[in-house]
Amino acid sequence: MKWSGKVFGGIFGYLIAGPIGSVFGFFLGHQFDKGPYRLNINSFNTSKISYIFFKRTFNLMGYIAKSDGYISEKEINVARRVMHRMSLTPIQVEQAIQFYTEGKDQSFIWKEAIESLYQELSRHPDLIRAFVETQMQAAYLSEDFGSKKRELIWQIARTLMMSKAEFAQIEALIYSHNFSDEIKNNSKKQLDTAYKILGLSLNATNKDIKLAYRRLMNQHHPDKLVARGLPKSMIREAEEKTQEIRSAYEKIKKNRMFK
């Protein structure tokens, strides 16, 4: 494994922008280590998007947790759990904590942060979706997902130019992922949720169902998301979402008895 680029990038980034810059420098240095012909504008942009996605993920997680005036122990544990699931290095954990702390500070302006994020993700709606899913997932896990936090996440999604229909899809997906025990003995609720995950009504045609399923699977394909800038540490979440989408599709197929 080559480390010269990573080390140089990390040191250079630190000198320019301190500890935060060192993370971005590390990402850029990693591209250099892959070989001289791999360090192009696309790899630079991907590293930049990955860094900003990571930063804003924890900024907003902290902001949403503090939006009701305080952060519960459960919400702190959720942030730790997210970091653990991402298998972050000690340096990345330190940065994630710093970004989370920035987000919960009174001086943090969420709309400016999200508008700057949109400038980077405007050409990647699948990454926008992954970002909103991550925020909603964290809010659900905290067991403090009231109307105020839901409205805030919706405002974030709307600032990222997400439609209400897609937001409802995400909510159904996260609900199914976190509360499967509540609906497993209710076949009607299972089926209704499956249709919502695919963004369809009960009278959708079989062709519509297949197209919606393929589109969602393409949007959540882990390798494609990483290639567009999703931090590799978040690939596990993307894989779990594809499993949930596949499960919803299989429920509908079984109910309709089509292949």
Buried (B, 14 or more C-beta within 10 A) or exposed (E): EEEEBBBBBBBBBBEEEEEBBBBBBBBBBBBBBEEEEEBEEEBEBBBBBBBBBBBBBBBBBBBBBBBBEEBEEEBEEBBBEBBEEBEBEEEBBEBBBBBBEBBBEEEBEBEEBBEEBBEBBEEBBBBBBBBBBBBBBBBBBBEBBEEEBBEBBBEBBEBBEBEEEBBBBBBBBBBBBBEEEEBEEEEEEBBBBBBBBBBBEEEBEEEBBBBBBEEBBEBBBBEBBBEBBBBEBBBEBBEBBBEBBBBBBEBBBEBEEEE
